[in-house]
Amino acid sequence: MKQRYRFITGKDDDQFCLRVSKALEEGYELHGSPALTFNGTDVVCGQAVVLFEQKNTK
C-alpha cells in the first residue's frame, strides 16, 4: 500500500525534480507550495504530495 502523504526533500537539483516528477507519475498530486531553505551550502527543497483514494465505481 502506498503512503497517502509524502514530504519529499532534497538539494535543489535535477534529482529532486525527478523524484517529484516520479511521484506525480505514480498518481500523487502536489499539496501546497514548495518549501525552500539554505543550509549554508545548498538550497534545500521540500514538496508535499498526496495520494487521494480512488473510489471503486462498480
Secondary structure, DSSP 8 states (H G I E B T S, - for coil): ---SEEEEEEESSHHHHHHHHHHHHTT-EEEEEEEEEE-SSSEEEEEEEE--------
